[in-house]
Amino acid sequence: MPLGPHGMPRFWQDWANLAVGVWLFLAPWVLGYDHVRSAAWNSWIFGIVVVAVSTSALILFAVWEEWLNVIFGAWLLVAPWVMGFAGSDNGAAMWNHVLVGLVVGGLALWDALAHGAEDRIAV
């Protein structure tokens, strides 16, 4: 297992969430929902946020970073209905948000519960 600063292990869930965050940012163009403004902007903003939090967790882990991604995953799950693009002409926006929300939230929850008890911050 690769080690980060202070000999801290880097867990694969953080790498996976980083990749999913990049996907979320690119998805409006790839899946063709960049014209659905609320869905596209939500993808761009939360793609950047998930990448930032995952990168932070890779550099210097703190369990709160995982819980943030759990919250972001939950938001992505409900965003299509809250923001009104669940019934848009392009179902890809809704399904992408739901699936990415499940993945981001699930991986972060897994990491938080599996490794959160370990204090990986060594100062």
PyMOL commands that set and color helices and strands:
alter all, ss='L'
color gray80, all
select helices_A, chain A and resi 5-7+12-30+37-59+63-82+91-115
alter helices_A, ss='H'
color red, helices_A
deselect
rebuild
show_as cartoon
